[in-house]
Amino acid sequence: MIFVALAAILLPLILLGGFNLPATRGMSISAVVVIITGYLFWQLSPAVLGASILQALHKSLPILWILFGALLMLNSLRATGAIDRINQGFKALSADMRLQTVLVAFLFGGLIEGVSGFGTPAMVTAPLLIALGFSPMAAVILALVADSTPAAFGAVGTPLTVGLSNVTENANRLNLIGLRVTQLDLFVGALMPALLIFILIMGFGPKTQRLKQWLTILPWALLIGLVYSSIALLSAWLIGYEFISILAPLGTLIVAIVSIRYHWLLPATTRNHPWQVSGAPSASRDTPTTTMPLLQAWFPYLLVVILLLATRVWQPFKTLLTSTLNLSWQHILGFKTINSDWEFLYSPGTILALAAIIGLLVQARSLRPLVPTAKKVVGSMGGTALALVVTLIMVQVFTNSGLNSGNLPSMPMYIAKFVAKYLTGIWLIIAPFLGELGSFVTGSTTVSTLTFAQIQADIATNAGLNTAVVLAAQLIGAAAGNMICVHNIVAVSSVVGLNGQEGAILRQTILPALGYAALIGLAGLVLTVLI
């Protein structure tokens, strides 16, 4: 039975990562196999399978809507010339792509994660990286890997508030777990800027002097990582977990910009000979110029951050948006636990689309480009929609498998209990991998934690482990799972035109994801000794 339960995990790895099938084919095969094995071996009724398929179809809509908003924003900025102006602004700050990676993928992406979540950050930052001269493959991989450390706290703390709701709703307990997350990530998460630069140089840079090019920038990268982790730790200690994912990237972004301006811990080459990949725009070449003010070019992105923050923090506004035009589908085919949420006005997709429209008015003084741009975006999303739907069908059958006639636990819980039976003695090492496993399949730090938090807490109690540390490891592992989640990969690759390359992307993100989880497991062992 364990191999039946593992089908939803092993098949995507084998078909996409091993055989390099595009997601449309690989995930279609995976979905069919999981449906058949669920019916034959897990005793899932046709009604449960049907409800799961309908749930998947509905869940794909808000994700596709976010993708539409991100693509509409990107193409609108291209139409107005704002992307060229943003590019010039980054070049004026630094043309060194190692620094741009940290500024855009890690810090700006972290800020978007802090106010949005839902896989939005990578869909926003990957196109920005391409505008700066990064290859589409480099942009996708860097955006996915970067959207990990900030995701432990997600959109204003949702992974804790919602993800741990089955374990505790006590504010003090949640704050303690949030503090443990920042303590575990104090040194592991601090390595993220250095890791991103390492991936850029080793995977996409010139083959000569690669290690030297990384080592020369390493002091600055470690500074930025430690500043980020320290702000997160102080925020958890002094304020609470809800705003960590906003304060940490925002505060660190300010420090990073100042450090680049004043050249703190940076080699002279970042000014005189900025590091570039082959074919990237060189600082010495003429680049397209525009007279658009930089603030005006950035206005749609700034508006996105402001609107997302207002809708998540200002409770009356949040209540209004979540209760108006609510397209959620509850109790699908009569099953109380099979639901799909889509609060249309509250969705990041709506905010991205609205910001794109307002941006056109501010930058072009016209909405004339809107309709042709929107048509172009919709026309480009067909393959992505199919890949996303079949992926979510597999995911929902997997997660709803507890609704069976054989009194079996759900497939995720069966896997967790099977692993726990043999590995309880080293559970602090295993805990982040279980969280990562949940996100790999479901694509959500929150859903992974909601699924596995109770069993993580039970194992910690039975094994005499520190429960807060184990749950913190679950959260960080689930956040790291964003690097390898199939439907995140499908969505982001679509934004940059890499449909069909999902397997190649997965092969390059899986090692950073597994390495991150392993380091968090070791940090958990150390932290339990210290506290």
C-alpha positions in Angstrom: 0.0 0.0 0.0 2.9 2.4 0.6 3.8 2.4 -3.1 0.2 3.2 -4.0 0.3 6.1 -1.6 3.6 7.2 -3.0 2.4 7.2 -6.6 1.5 10.9 -6.4 5.1 11.7 -5.4 7.2 9.2 -7.3 5.4 9.5 -10.7 6.0 13.3 -11.2 9.6 12.8 -10.1 10.1 10.0 -12.6 8.1 11.3 -15.5 9.1 14.9 -15.3 12.5 14.7 -13.7 13.7 11.4 -15.1 12.0 11.1 -18.5 11.8 14.9 -19.1 8.1 14.7 -20.2 6.3 18.0 -20.4 3.9 18.6 -17.5 0.9 18.2 -19.8 1.8 14.6 -20.5 3.7 13.7 -17.3 1.0 15.0 -14.9 -1.8 13.6 -17.1 -0.3 10.1 -16.7 0.2 10.7 -13.0 -3.4 11.9 -12.5 -4.8 8.8 -14.3 -2.6 6.4 -12.3 -3.5 8.0 -9.0 -7.3 8.0 -9.8 -7.2 4.3 -10.8 -5.1 3.2 -7.8 -7.2 5.3 -5.5 -10.3 3.5 -6.8 -8.9 0.0 -6.8 -6.7 0.0 -3.7 -7.8 3.0 -1.5 -11.5 2.2 -2.1 -12.4 5.7 -3.1 -15.9 5.9 -4.5 -16.8 7.4 -7.9 -18.5 10.3 -6.0 -15.3 11.2 -4.1 -13.2 11.0 -7.3 -15.8 13.1 -9.1 -15.8 15.7 -6.3 -12.0 15.8 -6.3 -11.9 16.4 -10.1 -14.5 19.2 -9.8 -12.5 20.7 -6.9 -9.4 20.6 -9.0 -11.1 22.3 -11.9 -12.4 25.0 -9.6 -9.0 25.4 -7.8 -7.3 25.9 -11.1 -9.3 29.1 -11.8 -7.8 31.4 -9.1 -4.3 30.2 -10.0 -4.9 30.9 -13.7 -6.4 34.2 -12.7 -3.2 35.1 -10.8 -1.2 34.0 -13.8 -3.4 36.2 -16.1 -2.8 39.2 -13.8 0.9 38.7 -13.7 1.1 38.3 -17.5 -1.2 41.3 -18.0 1.1 43.4 -15.7 4.2 42.3 -17.6 2.9 42.9 -21.1 1.4 46.3 -20.1 4.7 47.4 -18.7 6.4 46.3 -21.9 3.8 48.3 -23.9 4.4 51.5 -22.0 8.2 51.1 -21.9 8.2 50.9 -18.1 10.2 47.7 -18.2 13.0 49.4 -20.0 13.0 52.2 -17.4 13.0 49.7 -14.5 15.9 48.0 -16.3 17.8 51.4 -16.5 17.1 51.9 -12.8 18.7 48.6 -11.8 21.6 49.3 -14.1 22.1 52.7 -12.4 22.2 51.0 -9.0 24.3 48.1 -10.2 24.7 46.3 -13.5 26.2 43.3 -11.7 23.7 40.4 -12.1 24.8 38.8 -8.9 23.5 41.8 -6.9 20.4 42.0 -9.1 19.6 38.4 -8.3 19.4 39.2 -4.6 17.6 42.5 -5.0 14.9 41.1 -7.3 14.5 37.4 -6.7 15.1 37.3 -2.9 14.2 40.7 -1.5 11.5 42.1 -3.9 10.1 38.5 -4.2 10.1 38.2 -0.5 8.1 41.4 -0.1 5.6 40.1 -2.6 5.4 36.8 -0.7 4.9 38.7 2.6 1.8 40.5 1.3 0.4 37.9 -1.2 1.6 34.3 -1.2 -0.3 31.9 -3.5 2.8 31.4 -5.7 2.6 35.1 -6.9 6.2 36.1 -6.1 7.9 33.9 -8.7 5.4 34.9 -11.4 6.3 38.5 -10.7 10.0 38.4 -10.3 10.9 35.9 -13.1 9.8 38.4 -15.9 11.7 41.2 -14.1 14.9 39.1 -14.2 14.4 38.4 -17.9 14.1 42.2 -18.5 17.5 42.6 -16.8 19.1 40.1 -19.2 18.7 36.8 -17.4 17.9 33.7 -19.5 14.3 32.4 -19.0 15.7 29.2 -17.4 17.9 31.1 -15.0 15.0 33.5 -14.1 12.6 30.7 -13.3 15.0 28.7 -11.2 16.2 31.7 -9.2 12.7 32.9 -8.7 11.5 29.5 -7.4 14.5 28.9 -5.2 14.2 32.4 -3.7 10.5 31.9 -2.9 11.3 29.6 0.0 12.8 31.4 3.1 10.1 34.1 3.1 7.3 31.6 2.5 7.5 30.1 6.0 5.5 33.1 7.2 3.7 33.6 3.8 1.0 36.2 3.5 0.9 38.0 6.8 1.6 34.8 8.8 -1.1 32.6 7.1 1.0 29.4 7.3 1.0 29.7 11.1 -2.5 31.1 11.6 -4.3 28.7 9.3 -1.7 25.9 8.9 -1.4 25.3 12.6 -5.1 25.8 13.4 -5.5 22.0 13.9 -2.8 22.1 16.6 -3.2 25.4 18.3 -4.9 28.8 17.9 -3.3 30.3 21.0 -1.5 33.5 20.0 1.3 33.1 22.4 1.9 29.5 21.2 1.9 30.6 17.6 4.4 33.4 18.4 6.7 30.9 20.1 6.6 28.6 17.0 7.3 31.7 14.8 10.3 32.6 17.0 11.6 29.0 16.6 11.3 29.3 12.8 13.5 32.4 12.9 16.0 30.8 15.2 16.3 27.7 12.9 16.6 30.0 9.9 19.0 32.4 11.6 22.0 30.8 9.9 20.4 28.4 7.3 18.1 31.1 5.8 21.0 33.5 5.9 22.7 31.4 3.3 19.9 32.0 0.7 21.5 35.1 -1.0 24.8 33.2 -1.3 23.0 30.1 -2.6 21.2 32.1 -5.3 24.4 33.7 -6.5 26.1 30.3 -6.5 23.3 28.8 -8.7 23.5 31.8 -11.1 27.3 31.6 -11.5 27.7 27.8 -11.5 24.7 27.1 -13.7 24.5 30.0 -16.1 27.7 32.0 -16.0 31.0 31.7 -17.9 32.9 28.5 -17.2 36.1 30.3 -16.2 36.9 31.5 -12.6 33.4 30.6 -11.4 34.4 29.9 -7.8 36.4 33.2 -7.7 33.4 35.1 -9.0 31.3 33.6 -6.2 33.8 34.1 -3.4 34.4 37.8 -4.2 30.7 38.5 -3.6 30.3 36.1 -0.7 30.9 38.6 2.1 28.2 40.9 0.8 25.8 38.0 0.3 26.3 36.7 3.8 25.8 40.3 5.2 22.4 40.5 3.4 21.4 37.0 4.5 22.3 37.8 8.2 20.5 41.1 8.1 17.4 39.4 6.7 17.5 36.6 9.3 18.3 39.0 12.2 15.3 41.3 11.3 13.1 38.3 11.1 14.3 37.1 14.6 13.9 40.5 16.1 10.4 40.9 14.6 9.3 37.5 16.0 10.7 38.4 19.4 9.4 42.0 19.7 6.3 42.2 17.5 5.0 38.8 16.5 5.0 36.4 13.5 2.3 38.1 11.3 4.6 40.8 9.9 7.9 39.0 9.7 7.6 38.3 5.9 7.0 42.0 5.3 9.5 43.6 7.7 12.4 41.3 6.9 12.5 41.8 3.1 11.6 45.5 3.3 14.2 46.3 5.9 16.9 44.2 4.2 16.1 45.8 0.8 16.9 49.2 2.3 20.2 47.9 3.7 21.1 46.2 0.4 20.5 49.4 -1.6 22.5 51.5 0.8 25.3 48.9 0.8 25.5 48.9 -3.0 25.4 52.7 -3.1 28.3 53.0 -0.6 30.1 49.8 -1.9 30.1 48.0 1.5 31.8 44.6 1.3 31.7 44.6 -2.5 34.7 44.0 -4.8 35.7 46.8 -7.1 34.7 44.7 -10.1 31.0 45.3 -9.3 31.5 48.9 -10.4 34.3 48.6 -13.0 33.5 45.2 -14.6 30.0 44.1 -13.5 29.5 40.4 -13.6 27.3 39.4 -16.6 26.3 36.1 -18.2 27.0 35.5 -21.8 24.5 37.4 -24.0 23.3 39.6 -21.2 23.2 43.4 -21.8 26.5 44.9 -20.8 26.8 48.0 -18.7 29.0 49.5 -21.4 26.6 49.0 -24.2 23.9 51.5 -25.1 20.5 50.5 -23.7 17.1 51.8 -24.6 16.5 55.0 -22.9 13.2 56.5 -21.8 12.3 59.8 -20.1 9.7 58.1 -17.9 10.4 58.9 -14.2 11.6 55.8 -12.3 8.8 56.1 -9.7 6.2 56.2 -12.5 7.7 53.0 -14.0 7.6 51.2 -10.7 4.1 52.6 -9.9 2.1 49.4 -10.8 4.4 47.2 -8.6 4.2 49.7 -5.7 0.4 49.8 -6.1 0.3 46.0 -6.0 2.2 46.0 -2.7 0.1 48.7 -1.2 -3.2 47.1 -2.3 -2.1 43.6 -1.1 -1.0 45.0 2.2 -4.2 47.0 2.7 -6.5 44.1 1.9 -4.6 41.7 4.2 -4.1 44.1 7.2 -7.1 46.4 7.3 -9.8 44.1 8.6 -13.0 46.0 7.4 -11.5 46.2 3.9 -10.6 42.5 4.0 -14.1 41.5 5.2 -15.7 43.6 2.4 -13.6 42.0 -0.3 -13.9 38.4 1.0 -17.7 38.6 1.3 -18.4 40.4 -2.0 -18.3 38.4 -5.3 -17.2 35.3 -3.5 -16.9 32.5 -6.1 -15.9 29.8 -3.6 -17.5 26.3 -3.9 -18.3 24.7 -0.6 -19.3 21.1 0.1 -18.7 19.9 -3.5 -21.2 17.0 -4.3 -22.2 17.0 -0.6 -18.7 16.3 0.9 -18.2 18.8 3.8 -14.4 18.5 3.5 -14.1 19.0 -0.2 -14.2 22.8 -0.8 -12.5 25.3 -3.1 -12.0 29.0 -2.2 -12.0 31.8 -4.7 -12.7 35.2 -3.2 -12.5 37.1 -6.4 -11.9 40.6 -5.2 -9.5 39.5 -2.6 -7.4 37.5 -5.0 -3.9 38.6 -5.9 -4.9 38.1 -9.6 -7.6 40.8 -9.3 -5.1 43.2 -7.6 -2.5 42.5 -10.3 -5.0 43.1 -13.1 -6.3 46.3 -11.4 -2.8 47.6 -10.9 -1.9 46.8 -14.6 -5.0 48.8 -15.8 -4.3 51.8 -13.5 -0.6 51.5 -14.6 -1.6 52.0 -18.2 -3.6 55.1 -17.3 -0.7 56.5 -15.3 2.1 55.6 -17.8 0.4 55.7 -21.2 -2.6 58.0 -20.4 -4.7 55.5 -22.4 -6.4 52.0 -22.1 -6.0 51.4 -25.8 -3.3 48.7 -25.3 -5.5 46.8 -22.7 -7.7 44.7 -25.0 -5.0 43.4 -27.4 -2.7 42.8 -24.5 -5.4 40.8 -22.6 -6.2 38.8 -25.7 -2.5 37.9 -26.2 -2.2 36.8 -22.6 -5.3 34.6 -22.7 -4.1 33.0 -26.0 -0.8 32.1 -24.4 -2.4 30.3 -21.4 -4.0 27.2 -23.0 -1.2 24.7 -22.4 -0.7 26.0 -18.9 -4.3 25.6 -18.0 -4.3 21.9 -19.1 -1.1 21.1 -17.2 -2.4 22.9 -14.1 -5.8 21.1 -14.2 -4.3 17.6 -14.4 -1.8 18.4 -11.7 -4.5 19.6 -9.4 -6.7 16.6 -10.1 -3.8 14.3 -8.9 -3.3 16.5 -5.9 -7.0 16.6 -4.8 -7.5 12.9 -5.2 -4.3 12.4 -3.1 -5.4 14.8 -0.4 -9.1 13.7 -0.3 -8.2 10.0 -0.1 -9.2 9.9 3.5 -12.8 9.7 2.3 -12.7 6.0 1.6 -14.8 3.0 2.4 -11.9 1.0 3.8 -11.3 3.1 7.0 -7.8 3.9 5.7 -6.1 7.2 6.6 -5.5 9.6 3.7 -2.5 8.9 1.5 -0.5 11.8 2.9 -1.2 10.6 6.5 -0.5 7.0 5.5 2.9 8.1 4.2 3.6 10.2 7.3 2.7 7.3 9.7 4.7 4.8 7.7 7.8 7.1 7.9 7.2 7.9 11.5 7.0 4.2 12.5 10.6 3.6 11.4 12.3 7.0 11.8 11.0 8.5 15.1 14.4 8.3 16.6 15.8 10.9 14.1 12.5 12.8 13.7 14.2 16.3 14.0 16.1 15.5 10.8 12.9 14.1 9.1 10.4 16.8 10.1 11.4 19.4 7.4 11.4 16.7 4.7 7.8 15.8 5.6 6.9 19.5 5.3 8.7 19.7 2.0 6.9 16.6 0.7 3.5 18.2 1.5 4.3 21.3 -0.5 5.8 19.3 -3.4 2.4 17.8 -3.9 0.0 20.5 -2.8 2.0 23.6 -3.7 1.2 25.4 -0.5 3.1 25.9 2.7 -0.2 26.4 4.5 -1.8 23.2 3.1 1.3 21.1 3.8 1.3 22.4 7.4 -2.5 21.9 7.8 -2.1 18.3 6.6 0.9 17.3 8.6 1.0 19.6 11.7 -1.0 17.2 13.9 1.1 14.2 13.2 4.3 16.2 13.6 3.0 17.3 17.0 2.0 13.8 18.0 5.4 12.4 17.1 7.2 15.1 18.9 5.2 14.5 22.1 5.6 10.7 21.9 9.3 11.0 21.3 9.9 13.6 24.0 11.0 16.2 21.4 10.4 20.0 21.6 7.1 20.4 19.8 7.6 24.0 18.8 10.9 23.1 17.2 9.4 20.2 15.3 6.5 22.4 14.0 8.9 25.1 13.1 10.9 22.6 11.0 7.6 21.5 9.4 6.9 25.1 8.4 10.4 25.8 7.0 10.4 22.5 5.1 7.0 23.3 3.6 8.3 26.7 2.5 11.3 25.0 0.8 8.9 22.8 -1.0 7.9 25.8 -3.1 11.1 25.2 -5.1 9.9 21.9 -6.4 6.1 22.2 -6.4 4.9 21.1 -9.9 2.0 23.5 -10.3 4.3 26.4 -9.2 6.8 25.3 -11.8 4.0 25.0 -14.5 2.7 28.5 -13.7 6.1 30.3 -13.6 7.5 28.5 -16.7 4.4 29.7 -18.6 5.0 33.3 -17.7 8.5 33.2 -19.3 7.6 30.9 -22.2 9.2 27.7 -21.0 6.2 25.4 -21.4 7.4 21.8 -21.7 10.6 22.4 -19.7 9.1 21.6 -16.3 11.2 18.4 -15.9 14.5 20.4 -16.6 13.4 23.0 -14.0 12.6 20.3 -11.4 16.0 18.7 -11.8 17.7 21.9 -11.0 15.6 23.0 -8.0 15.4 19.6 -6.3 19.0 19.7 -4.9 18.7 23.1 -3.3 15.3 22.0 -1.8 16.7 18.8 -0.3 19.8 20.6 0.9 17.8 23.3 2.6 15.7 20.7 4.5 18.8 18.8 5.6 20.4 21.9 7.0 17.2 22.8 8.9 17.1 19.3 10.4 20.7 19.7 11.6 19.8 23.2 13.0 16.9 21.6 14.8 19.2 19.2 16.6 21.4 22.1 17.7 18.5 24.3 18.8 17.0 21.6 21.0 20.4 21.4 22.8 20.6 25.2 23.3 17.1 25.7 24.6 
